[in-house]
Amino acid sequence: AKKVIISAPAKGADATIVYGVNHDVLRQSHQVISNASCTTNCLAPVAQVLNRELGIESGLMTTIHAYTNDQNLIDVYHTDPYRARSATQSMIPSK
């Protein structure tokens, strides 16, 4: 492919773009761009407006996410005990 958009955080991308926040940094010369994470795409536009209008000194954000394809659907052995638990039966902390 001549141009690639990755819908997740990506190492080695030419730029990470969150539309409405920093899409102005997108250049024709970019070959691979990341669209950041779903969490970033939800948080960044709201944080940008709050920071611009009121200012943000510090913040804390928590997200609850559906399980993903790299999590086990049944209890199995894993070197990381958090990842050994069934994704369908447990809330699985992510690091």
Backbone as numpy.savetxt, mean C-alpha at the origin, in Angstrom:
# Nx Ny Nz CAx CAy CAz Cx Cy Cz
6.67 -5.29 -22.28 5.83 -4.11 -22.28 6.71 -2.86 -22.28
6.27 -1.86 -22.99 7.02 -0.61 -23.04 6.86 0.22 -21.77
5.66 0.18 -21.21 5.35 0.92 -19.99 4.60 -0.01 -19.05
4.88 0.10 -17.74 4.25 -0.78 -16.76 3.74 0.05 -15.59
2.50 -0.24 -15.17 1.95 0.33 -13.94 1.75 -0.82 -12.97
2.36 -0.73 -11.81 2.23 -1.77 -10.78 1.26 -1.24 -9.73
0.23 -2.02 -9.46 -0.81 -1.55 -8.52 -0.48 -1.95 -7.08
0.76 -1.74 -6.70 1.26 -2.06 -5.36 2.58 -1.32 -5.19
3.08 -1.23 -3.96 4.41 -0.66 -3.77 5.43 -1.50 -4.53
6.44 -0.86 -5.10 7.41 -1.61 -5.90 8.80 -1.04 -5.74
9.75 -1.92 -5.47 11.15 -1.51 -5.45 11.61 -1.36 -6.89
12.37 -0.33 -7.15 12.93 -0.14 -8.48 12.01 0.58 -9.45
10.84 1.00 -9.01 9.95 1.76 -9.90 10.56 3.15 -10.14
10.28 3.71 -11.30 10.78 5.05 -11.61 10.12 6.11 -10.73
8.88 5.85 -10.33 8.16 6.79 -9.46 7.00 6.05 -8.81
6.60 6.54 -7.64 5.38 6.06 -6.99 4.39 7.21 -7.06
3.26 6.94 -7.70 2.28 7.98 -7.98 0.99 7.72 -7.22
0.51 8.73 -6.51 -0.82 8.70 -5.91 -1.58 9.83 -6.61
-2.51 9.45 -7.49 -3.20 10.46 -8.28 -3.93 11.44 -7.37
-3.80 12.70 -7.68 -4.41 13.74 -6.87 -3.49 14.26 -5.78
-2.40 13.55 -5.54 -1.45 13.96 -4.50 -0.13 14.36 -5.14
0.44 13.48 -5.93 1.73 13.80 -6.54 1.81 13.39 -8.01
0.67 13.32 -8.67 0.67 12.89 -10.08 1.45 13.85 -10.98
1.74 15.04 -10.50 2.50 16.00 -11.29 3.96 15.58 -11.47
4.44 14.60 -10.71 5.82 14.13 -10.87 5.95 13.09 -11.98
4.82 12.64 -12.52 4.83 11.64 -13.59 5.44 12.24 -14.86
6.40 11.52 -15.43 7.09 11.98 -16.63 6.94 10.95 -17.75
6.96 11.43 -18.98 6.88 10.56 -20.15 8.02 9.54 -20.16
9.15 9.91 -19.59 10.33 9.03 -19.58 10.21 7.86 -18.61
9.26 7.91 -17.68 9.09 6.80 -16.73 8.64 5.54 -17.47
9.33 4.45 -17.20 8.99 3.17 -17.82 8.15 2.30 -16.89
8.48 2.34 -15.58 7.76 1.55 -14.58 7.34 2.49 -13.46
6.03 2.53 -13.20 5.55 3.33 -12.08 4.74 2.45 -11.14
4.76 2.84 -9.89 3.96 2.16 -8.86 2.79 3.07 -8.51
1.64 2.46 -8.31 0.46 3.22 -7.88 0.32 3.16 -6.36
1.39 2.82 -5.66 1.42 2.71 -4.20 0.49 1.61 -3.73
0.11 1.64 -2.47 -0.76 0.61 -1.91 -2.19 1.12 -1.83
-3.12 0.21 -1.64 -4.52 0.63 -1.49 -4.68 1.50 -0.25
-3.93 1.19 0.80 -4.00 2.00 2.02 -3.49 3.41 1.75
-2.38 3.52 1.05 -1.83 4.83 0.71 -2.79 5.63 -0.14
-3.43 4.97 -1.11 -4.38 5.67 -1.98 -5.61 6.15 -1.23
-5.95 5.51 -0.13 -7.08 5.96 0.69 -6.66 7.09 1.64
-5.48 6.96 2.22 -5.04 7.90 3.25 -4.45 9.19 2.68
-3.61 9.08 1.67 -2.84 10.23 1.20 -3.70 11.42 0.75
-4.76 11.23 -0.04 -5.55 12.41 -0.43 -6.20 13.13 0.75
-6.69 12.37 1.72 -7.31 12.98 2.91 -6.24 13.70 3.73
-5.11 13.05 3.94 -4.02 13.67 4.71 -3.50 14.93 4.03
-3.44 14.90 2.71 -2.97 16.07 1.97 -3.88 17.28 2.21
-5.19 17.06 2.14 -6.14 18.16 2.37 -6.07 18.64 3.81
-6.05 17.71 4.77 -5.96 18.10 6.18 -4.68 18.89 6.45
-3.57 18.44 5.89 -2.30 19.13 6.10 -2.33 20.51 5.47
-2.86 20.61 4.27 -2.91 21.91 3.59 -3.83 22.90 4.32
-4.98 22.43 4.77 -5.97 23.33 5.37 -5.74 23.59 6.86
-5.29 22.59 7.60 -5.18 22.71 9.05 -3.78 22.47 9.59
-2.98 21.74 8.84 -1.65 21.35 9.30 -1.70 20.05 10.08
-0.75 19.20 9.87 -0.63 17.94 10.60 0.73 17.94 11.29
0.73 17.82 12.60 1.99 17.75 13.35 2.48 16.32 13.47
1.56 15.39 13.67 1.90 13.97 13.73 0.61 13.19 13.50
0.75 11.91 13.26 -0.45 11.12 13.00 -0.21 9.65 13.24
-1.29 8.93 13.35 -1.26 7.48 13.51 -2.40 6.92 12.68
-2.13 5.88 11.94 -3.13 5.30 11.08 -3.15 3.79 11.29
-4.32 3.23 11.37 -4.49 1.78 11.46 -5.36 1.35 10.31
-5.06 0.21 9.74 -5.87 -0.30 8.64 -6.25 -1.75 8.91
-7.41 -2.11 8.48 -7.84 -3.51 8.51 -8.02 -3.90 7.06
-7.40 -4.98 6.68 -7.33 -5.37 5.28 -7.85 -6.78 5.10
-8.48 -7.03 4.00 -8.87 -8.39 3.67 -7.61 -9.24 3.53
-7.75 -10.54 3.75 -6.56 -11.37 3.58 -6.16 -11.39 2.11
-4.89 -11.66 1.90 -4.35 -11.61 0.55 -3.83 -12.97 0.12
-3.43 -13.08 -1.13 -3.06 -14.38 -1.69 -1.79 -14.97 -1.11
-1.02 -14.21 -0.33 0.18 -14.80 0.27 -0.06 -15.30 1.69
-1.32 -15.30 2.15 -1.64 -15.81 3.48 -2.30 -17.18 3.36
-1.97 -18.03 4.33 -2.53 -19.38 4.33 -4.01 -19.36 4.68
-4.77 -20.23 4.05 -6.20 -20.32 4.34 -6.52 -21.39 5.37
-5.51 -22.16 5.77 -5.65 -23.12 6.86 -4.44 -22.98 7.77
-4.55 -23.44 9.03 -3.41 -23.40 9.94 -2.33 -24.35 9.41
-1.13 -23.84 9.22 -0.01 -24.64 8.72 1.27 -24.15 9.38
2.35 -24.90 9.19 3.65 -24.48 9.71 4.15 -23.29 8.91
4.73 -22.34 9.62 5.39 -21.20 8.98 6.43 -20.70 9.97
7.55 -20.20 9.48 8.59 -19.69 10.37 8.12 -18.48 11.16
7.16 -17.75 10.63 6.55 -16.63 11.34 5.21 -17.09 11.88
5.07 -17.23 13.21 3.82 -17.75 13.78 2.57 -16.97 13.35
2.70 -15.66 13.12 1.55 -14.89 12.65 1.06 -15.41 11.31
1.99 -15.79 10.46 1.63 -16.27 9.12 1.21 -17.73 9.11
1.35 -18.42 10.23 0.97 -19.83 10.30 -0.53 -20.01 10.51
-1.20 -18.97 10.97 -2.62 -19.06 11.30 -3.49 -18.90 10.07
-4.63 -19.54 10.12 -5.59 -19.47 9.02 -6.10 -18.05 8.83
-5.94 -17.54 7.64 -6.39 -16.18 7.34 -7.91 -16.05 7.43
-8.62 -17.13 7.19 -10.08 -17.06 7.20 -10.66 -17.08 8.61
-9.85 -17.44 9.60 -10.34 -17.58 10.96 -9.74 -16.59 11.94
-8.76 -15.84 11.53 -8.03 -14.98 12.45 -7.79 -13.61 11.84
-7.68 -12.61 12.70 -7.15 -11.33 12.25 -5.64 -11.48 12.33
-4.95 -11.27 11.25 -3.53 -11.55 11.19 -2.75 -10.24 11.19
-2.00 -9.98 12.27 -1.19 -8.76 12.29 -0.17 -8.79 11.16
0.10 -7.67 10.60 1.08 -7.57 9.54 2.22 -6.71 10.04
3.39 -6.97 9.57 4.56 -6.24 10.05 5.07 -5.29 9.00
